[in-house]
């Protein structure tokens, strides 16, 4: 568990996007984003696409980086 959370945490850090910004863009509570970033809960496949879409609204490069990190990060890292 945690590959998506790790990719999301890195992406938010690299691009200076706050968890609140992402939560607002997705229309979800900050607590949901916090759970993903802190690897308490992994987002499902559909949610990963929603994260990508929301990041794309904030910064298209961040959306691309999130997916790149998610797809290339080892599962056990």
Order of alpha helices (4+ residues) and beta strands (2+ residues): alpha-alpha-alpha-alpha-alpha
